[in-house]
Amino acid sequence: MRALVTSAPGGWTNTRLTEVELVAGRAEEVLVQIAAVGLNPADHFQIEGRYPGGPKPPFIPGRDACGVVIQGDATGSWQPGERVVVLQSATTNLRQGTLCEQQWISAENLAGQPAGWTTVEAAAAPLVYQTAWKGLFDVGNLQPGQSVVITGASGGVGLAAVQLARGAGATVVALSRSEAKRDRLLAAGAHFVFSPTEEHLKEQIFAAIQSKGVSLVLENVGGPSLATSVHLLGIHGRISVVGLLAGLEGVVPIPALMFKRASIHGVLVTDDTPQKAQLAWKQIVEILDRAGFRPVIDQCFALESVADAFAKLNTEVFGKVVVEV
Ligand SMILES: NC(=O)c1ccc[n+]([C@@H]2O[C@H](COP(=O)([O-])OP(=O)(O)OC[C@H]3O[C@@H](n4cnc5c(N)ncnc54)[C@H](OP(=O)(O)O)[C@@H]3O)[C@@H](O)[C@H]2O)c1
């Protein structure tokens, strides 16, 4: 079968689409014909060897997927012909990824393709929505009627968070550097959109939400954004740190943190057991279906053009880049 393989350290120099033997599956695994794969920055970091605890070469990159069961597991929990998505959990196999034609995947990490969703939408969703769900509700304890600021809101995790927070009854403030994305973020579910570089950002956000601070910041950007996020919090505000696109280190203004009695938490999507990931996914699909939201797709590429798809990740994306296998 064809697979994208990172055969040695060195990033893209040692990563190519090639013919490989499929590694035999275990009794608890299901053979899935992969139909589409949503790309994530984590895939890129793994190929470049920059992902903490990432797989050692050789490995097949790719985490998200939607496909069709070819052969079920020993317990019969999945049957041939069923359409499935791959969820992220503590038992995700990072070496045998999804950027290939077929893969054995633990039965416990599969869920049914949500009814009415396209294959591409389903492939684009799990990692970013599971991350957003964890940052907003599990770690962030966001409640209906509370307010949330989402940094990097036009990306995969950002848009997932905008939709989930809006669907759960929160007031949603989206931050994006791009003026061109403002209307699309409002259409995607944000109540307010600001540029992170806007003058008097804090005062503008507080005026918009009619409060002296937000309940939660979902921090996708990291680096210098972290200090701003602390200043945006209200009393007992929380920050869920998800990403680090603008830098690996941030400054925390200690007086603001202290006087607001605020807290900062790290979020890791693979923290959960498969059972908890299944429960989260059920809630995610329920919120989206109830609110009439679907994963936002930026662009689809064929497997032959997988390098172009990864290049697209580093451009002005709005939503998800997906590879169709
Ligand atoms: N902790 C976890 O378990 C976990 C899980 C998934 C993802 N992540 C991390 O979360 C972050 C976001 O992931 P994603 O999939 O949403 O990424 P993405 O789709 O690439 O989008 C991120 C968005 O952030 C903004 N952005 C990009 N570079 C920036 C920079 N240097 N400064 C400020 N803003 C920037 C962009 O929005 P604008 O151009 O509109 O400003 C972009 O659309 C990444 O760091 C990813 O590795 C972590």
The ligand as an SDF file (V2000), in Angstrom:
LIG
                    3D

 48 52  0  0  0  0  0  0  0  0999 V2000
   -2.0930   20.7700   23.4750 N   0  0  0  0  0  0  0  0  0  0  0  0
   -2.6270   19.9390   22.5870 C   0  0  0  0  0  0  0  0  0  0  0  0
   -2.9810   18.7930   22.8790 O   0  0  0  0  0  0  0  0  0  0  0  0
   -2.8220   20.4520   21.1810 C   0  0  0  0  0  0  0  0  0  0  0  0
   -3.7300   19.8370   20.3210 C   0  0  0  0  0  0  0  0  0  0  0  0
   -3.9200   20.4210   19.0520 C   0  0  0  0  0  0  0  0  0  0  0  0
   -3.1950   21.5390   18.6790 C   0  0  0  0  0  0  0  0  0  0  0  0
   -2.2890   22.0540   19.5400 N   0  0  0  0  0  0  0  0  0  0  0  0
   -1.5120   23.2550   19.2180 C   0  0  0  0  0  0  0  0  0  0  0  0
   -2.4270   24.3430   19.1790 O   0  0  0  0  0  0  0  0  0  0  0  0
   -1.9790   25.3370   18.2640 C   0  0  0  0  0  0  0  0  0  0  0  0
   -3.0920   25.6410   17.2880 C   0  0  0  0  0  0  0  0  0  0  0  0
   -3.3520   24.4970   16.4970 O   0  0  0  0  0  0  0  0  0  0  0  0
   -4.2670   24.6220   15.1990 P   0  0  0  0  0  0  0  0  0  0  0  0
   -4.4700   23.2590   14.6780 O   0  0  0  0  0  0  0  0  0  0  0  0
   -5.4610   25.4580   15.4960 O   0  0  0  0  0  0  0  0  0  0  0  0
   -3.2800   25.4660   14.2490 O   0  0  0  0  0  0  0  0  0  0  0  0
   -3.6160   26.2160   12.8800 P   0  0  0  0  0  0  0  0  0  0  0  0
   -4.7970   25.5730   12.2460 O   0  0  0  0  0  0  0  0  0  0  0  0
   -2.3430   26.2820   12.1570 O   0  0  0  0  0  0  0  0  0  0  0  0
   -4.1070   27.6910   13.2810 O   0  0  0  0  0  0  0  0  0  0  0  0
   -3.6020   28.5260   14.2280 C   0  0  0  0  0  0  0  0  0  0  0  0
   -4.0660   29.9700   14.0290 C   0  0  0  0  0  0  0  0  0  0  0  0
   -3.2740   30.7560   14.9210 O   0  0  0  0  0  0  0  0  0  0  0  0
   -2.9100   31.9480   14.2920 C   0  0  0  0  0  0  0  0  0  0  0  0
   -1.4320   32.0050   14.2440 N   0  0  0  0  0  0  0  0  0  0  0  0
   -0.5810   31.2290   13.5480 C   0  0  0  0  0  0  0  0  0  0  0  0
    0.6870   31.5820   13.7710 N   0  0  0  0  0  0  0  0  0  0  0  0
    0.6410   32.6280   14.6260 C   0  0  0  0  0  0  0  0  0  0  0  0
    1.6130   33.4480   15.2370 C   0  0  0  0  0  0  0  0  0  0  0  0
    2.9280   33.2860   15.0170 N   0  0  0  0  0  0  0  0  0  0  0  0
    1.1950   34.4320   16.0480 N   0  0  0  0  0  0  0  0  0  0  0  0
   -0.1060   34.6010   16.2880 C   0  0  0  0  0  0  0  0  0  0  0  0
   -1.0820   33.8650   15.7380 N   0  0  0  0  0  0  0  0  0  0  0  0
   -0.7110   32.8740   14.9240 C   0  0  0  0  0  0  0  0  0  0  0  0
   -3.4970   31.9580   12.9040 C   0  0  0  0  0  0  0  0  0  0  0  0
   -4.6470   32.7830   12.9390 O   0  0  0  0  0  0  0  0  0  0  0  0
   -4.7110   34.2920   12.3450 P   0  0  0  0  0  0  0  0  0  0  0  0
   -3.8200   34.3190   11.1350 O   0  0  0  0  0  0  0  0  0  0  0  0
   -6.1380   34.4540   12.0370 O   0  0  0  0  0  0  0  0  0  0  0  0
   -4.2470   35.1740   13.4480 O   0  0  0  0  0  0  0  0  0  0  0  0
   -3.8840   30.5160   12.6460 C   0  0  0  0  0  0  0  0  0  0  0  0
   -5.0400   30.4050   11.8600 O   0  0  0  0  0  0  0  0  0  0  0  0
   -0.7000   24.7520   17.6310 C   0  0  0  0  0  0  0  0  0  0  0  0
    0.4080   25.2250   18.3500 O   0  0  0  0  0  0  0  0  0  0  0  0
   -0.8580   23.2500   17.8610 C   0  0  0  0  0  0  0  0  0  0  0  0
    0.3740   22.5810   17.8580 O   0  0  0  0  0  0  0  0  0  0  0  0
   -2.0830   21.5410   20.7880 C   0  0  0  0  0  0  0  0  0  0  0  0
  1  2  1  0
  2  3  2  0
  2  4  1  0
  4  5  1  0
  4 48  2  0
  5  6  2  0
  6  7  1  0
  7  8  2  0
  8  9  1  0
  8 48  1  0
  9 10  1  0
  9 46  1  0
 10 11  1  0
 11 12  1  0
 11 44  1  0
 12 13  1  0
 13 14  1  0
 14 15  2  0
 14 16  1  0
 14 17  1  0
 17 18  1  0
 18 19  2  0
 18 20  1  0
 18 21  1  0
 21 22  1  0
 22 23  1  0
 23 24  1  0
 23 42  1  0
 24 25  1  0
 25 26  1  0
 25 36  1  0
 26 27  1  0
 26 35  1  0
 27 28  2  0
 28 29  1  0
 29 30  1  0
 29 35  2  0
 30 31  1  0
 30 32  2  0
 32 33  1  0
 33 34  2  0
 34 35  1  0
 36 37  1  0
 36 42  1  0
 37 38  1  0
 38 39  2  0
 38 40  1  0
 38 41  1  0
 42 43  1  0
 44 45  1  0
 44 46  1  0
 46 47  1  0
M  CHG  2   8   1  16  -1
M  END
$$$$
